[in-house]
Amino acid sequence: MHILILGGTGPSGIELIQQALEVNHTVVVYARSPQKLPAHISSSPSVTVVAGDLTDREKLSAAMQGVQAVLSVLGPGPSHPSNTPLAQAYQLIIESMKQQNVKRLIAVGTPSMKDEHDHFSLIMLAMITVVATFVRNAYKDVVAIGQTIRAADPEKLVWTIARVPILNDNEDRSVVAGYVGDGKVGTKLARPALAAFVLRELEENQWTLKAPAISSPYYAKGGYGSWLFL
């Protein structure tokens, strides 16, 4: 499949590109700073690198020509502006997808994007409260991203939001999918497991128009890493 990856220069994005290449996808990487890509990715004949900003409608639309799906691991950084720039970027992404007749979007979010299927979880409530209190701008943008994607016409955009907890670099690709507080989904997720879930969902379409919470299984090893900063 020919796919566009956004957020590809971060650790989760690099992992996603590598796994996509493992299963013979061809990849367009749209990035503001493509020099951050490892040489083995940027030099791959299966990878096309397009330098551009998320506010550049013309470049973004051109990068989507001929792709069959958009996979996004975009996420806010620690010093995030207050004007919800990523939610605005997603609006432009969705408009560009419509222009190029690309219907499939798999995006990464967090449990701050609440879902009607979630249950009460004290630990997740505490984690969200900490983020909302101390990284307020990032929290607001993440919530706005979820609202932007959900507001799209489901006849024109088939979306999935993979809501992730705290990310780490454990190599285990095992993943559990469900909803917050269901007794299955935990508080840690390995980046390789995130990439594996996204690519499996691209093939299987089990969570279309849904926002599952995903995590590594409870038995999985791995320390705590970052949550918002993908």
C-alpha positions as CSV (number, residue, x, y, z in Angstrom):
1,M,0.0,0.0,0.0
2,H,1.2,3.6,-0.7
3,I,0.9,5.6,2.5
4,L,1.6,9.1,3.8
5,I,3.1,9.3,7.3
6,L,3.0,12.5,9.3
7,G,5.1,13.0,12.4
8,G,7.7,10.6,10.9
9,T,10.8,12.3,12.4
10,G,9.9,11.5,16.0
11,P,10.7,8.2,17.7
12,S,7.3,6.8,17.2
13,G,7.2,8.0,13.6
14,I,10.6,6.4,12.8
15,E,9.4,3.1,14.2
16,L,6.2,3.3,12.2
17,I,8.2,3.9,9.0
18,Q,10.5,1.1,9.7
19,Q,7.7,-1.4,10.3
20,A,5.8,-0.1,7.2
21,L,8.9,-0.9,5.1
22,E,9.2,-4.3,6.7
23,V,5.8,-5.3,5.2
24,N,6.5,-3.7,1.8
25,H,4.5,-0.5,2.0
26,T,5.8,2.4,0.0
27,V,5.9,5.6,2.1
28,V,5.7,9.3,1.7
29,V,7.2,11.1,4.7
30,Y,6.0,14.7,5.0
31,A,8.1,16.5,7.5
32,R,9.2,20.0,8.4
33,S,12.7,18.8,9.3
34,P,13.4,15.8,7.1
35,Q,17.1,15.9,8.0
36,K,16.1,14.3,11.3
37,L,15.3,11.0,9.5
38,P,17.9,8.3,9.8
39,A,19.9,7.8,6.6
40,H,18.6,4.2,6.1
41,I,15.1,5.6,5.8
42,S,15.7,8.7,3.8
43,S,17.8,6.8,1.3
44,S,15.4,3.9,0.9
45,P,14.0,3.5,-2.6
46,S,10.6,2.8,-1.0
47,V,10.5,6.2,0.8
48,T,9.7,9.6,-0.7
49,V,10.6,12.5,1.5
50,V,8.7,15.8,1.1
51,A,9.8,18.8,3.1
52,G,7.0,21.1,4.2
53,D,5.0,22.7,7.0
54,L,1.6,21.6,8.2
55,T,0.3,25.0,7.3
56,D,1.2,24.7,3.6
57,R,-2.0,23.6,1.9
58,E,-0.4,23.3,-1.5
59,K,2.5,21.1,-0.5
60,L,0.5,19.0,1.8
61,S,-2.1,18.3,-0.9
62,A,0.6,17.5,-3.4
63,A,2.2,15.0,-1.0
64,M,-1.1,13.1,-0.8
65,Q,-1.3,12.5,-4.5
66,G,-1.7,8.8,-5.1
67,V,-1.6,7.7,-1.5
68,Q,-4.2,5.3,-0.1
69,A,-4.1,6.2,3.5
70,V,-2.7,8.8,5.9
71,L,-1.0,7.6,9.2
72,S,-0.3,10.3,11.7
73,V,1.7,10.2,14.9
74,L,1.7,14.0,15.3
75,G,1.7,15.2,18.9
76,P,2.4,18.3,20.9
77,G,5.8,19.0,22.4
78,P,6.7,20.2,25.9
79,S,6.6,23.9,25.0
80,H,3.3,24.0,23.1
81,P,1.6,27.2,21.9
82,S,-1.9,28.0,23.1
83,N,-3.6,28.4,19.7
84,T,-4.2,24.6,19.1
85,P,-1.9,24.5,16.0
86,L,-2.2,20.7,15.6
87,A,-6.0,20.8,15.6
88,Q,-5.8,23.4,12.9
89,A,-3.3,21.3,11.0
90,Y,-5.6,18.3,11.2
91,Q,-8.4,20.4,9.6
92,L,-6.1,21.2,6.7
93,I,-5.0,17.5,6.5
94,I,-8.6,16.4,6.3
95,E,-9.4,19.0,3.6
96,S,-6.3,17.9,1.6
97,M,-7.4,14.3,1.9
98,K,-10.8,15.1,0.5
99,Q,-9.2,17.1,-2.3
100,Q,-7.0,14.0,-3.2
101,N,-9.8,11.5,-2.6
102,V,-7.9,9.8,0.3
103,K,-10.4,8.5,2.8
104,R,-8.5,6.5,5.4
105,L,-6.9,8.3,8.4
106,I,-5.3,6.6,11.3
107,A,-4.2,9.1,13.9
108,V,-2.5,8.8,17.3
109,G,-4.1,10.5,20.3
110,T,-4.3,10.1,24.1
111,P,-7.0,9.2,26.6
112,S,-7.5,13.0,27.1
113,M,-9.7,12.5,24.1
114,K,-12.6,11.0,26.1
115,D,-14.8,8.4,24.5
116,E,-18.4,7.3,25.3
117,H,-17.2,3.7,25.8
118,D,-14.7,4.6,28.5
119,H,-15.2,3.6,32.1
120,F,-14.0,5.2,35.3
121,S,-10.3,4.7,35.9
122,L,-8.7,6.4,38.9
123,I,-5.1,6.1,37.6
124,M,-6.1,7.4,34.1
125,L,-8.1,10.3,35.6
126,A,-5.0,11.2,37.7
127,M,-2.7,11.1,34.6
128,I,-5.1,13.2,32.5
129,T,-5.5,15.7,35.4
130,V,-1.7,16.1,35.7
131,V,-1.4,16.7,31.9
132,A,-4.4,19.2,31.9
133,T,-2.9,21.1,34.8
134,F,0.8,21.2,34.0
135,V,0.8,21.0,30.2
136,R,-2.4,22.8,29.6
137,N,-1.7,24.0,26.0
138,A,-0.8,20.5,24.9
139,Y,-3.9,19.0,26.6
140,K,-6.2,21.6,24.9
141,D,-4.7,20.8,21.5
142,V,-5.0,17.0,21.9
143,V,-8.7,17.4,22.9
144,A,-9.3,19.7,19.9
145,I,-7.6,17.2,17.5
146,G,-10.1,14.5,18.6
147,Q,-13.0,16.9,18.1
148,T,-11.8,17.9,14.7
149,I,-11.4,14.3,13.4
150,R,-14.8,13.2,14.9
151,A,-16.5,16.1,13.2
152,A,-15.5,15.0,9.7
153,D,-18.1,13.5,7.4
154,P,-17.9,9.7,7.9
155,E,-18.8,9.2,4.2
156,K,-15.7,11.0,3.2
157,L,-13.2,10.2,6.0
158,V,-12.8,6.8,7.6
159,W,-10.9,7.5,10.7
160,T,-9.4,5.6,13.6
161,I,-7.8,7.3,16.6
162,A,-5.4,5.1,18.6
163,R,-5.3,6.6,22.1
164,V,-2.0,5.9,23.7
165,P,-0.9,6.0,27.4
166,I,2.8,6.4,28.5
167,L,5.2,5.4,25.7
168,N,8.4,3.5,26.2
169,D,11.0,1.8,24.0
170,N,10.5,-1.8,25.0
171,E,10.8,-4.0,21.9
172,D,7.7,-6.1,22.5
173,R,5.1,-5.5,19.8
174,S,2.2,-7.1,21.7
175,V,-0.7,-4.8,22.1
176,V,-4.1,-4.7,23.9
177,A,-7.0,-2.6,22.4
178,G,-10.2,-1.6,24.2
179,Y,-11.3,1.3,26.3
180,V,-10.2,3.2,29.4
181,G,-11.2,1.4,32.6
182,D,-12.2,-1.9,30.9
183,G,-9.7,-4.0,32.9
184,K,-7.6,-4.8,29.9
185,V,-5.9,-1.6,28.8
186,G,-3.0,-0.5,30.9
187,T,-0.8,2.6,31.3
188,K,2.2,1.7,29.3
189,L,2.8,1.1,25.6
190,A,5.9,0.2,23.6
191,R,6.5,2.3,20.5
192,P,7.0,-0.8,18.4
193,A,3.6,-2.1,19.6
194,L,2.0,1.3,18.6
195,A,3.4,1.0,15.1
196,A,2.3,-2.6,14.9
197,F,-1.2,-1.7,15.9
198,V,-1.5,1.1,13.4
199,L,-0.3,-1.1,10.5
200,R,-2.6,-3.9,11.5
201,E,-5.5,-1.6,11.7
202,L,-4.6,-0.3,8.2
203,E,-5.0,-3.8,6.9
204,E,-7.9,-5.1,9.0
205,N,-10.1,-2.0,9.6
206,Q,-11.4,-3.4,12.9
207,W,-11.7,0.1,14.6
208,T,-13.1,2.3,11.9
209,L,-14.9,5.4,13.2
210,K,-13.7,4.4,16.7
211,A,-11.1,5.6,19.2
212,P,-9.7,2.6,21.1
213,A,-7.4,3.0,24.0
214,I,-4.3,0.8,23.4
215,S,-1.5,-0.5,25.6
216,S,1.1,-3.1,26.1
217,P,-0.2,-6.2,28.0
218,Y,0.2,-6.0,31.8
219,Y,2.9,-8.6,31.7
220,A,5.1,-6.6,29.3
221,K,8.3,-5.1,30.6
222,G,9.6,-1.6,30.0
223,G,10.0,1.6,31.9
224,Y,8.0,4.7,31.8
225,G,8.7,7.2,29.1
226,S,6.8,10.0,27.5
227,W,3.1,10.3,27.0
228,L,2.2,13.3,24.9
229,F,5.6,13.6,23.2
230,L,5.5,11.0,20.6
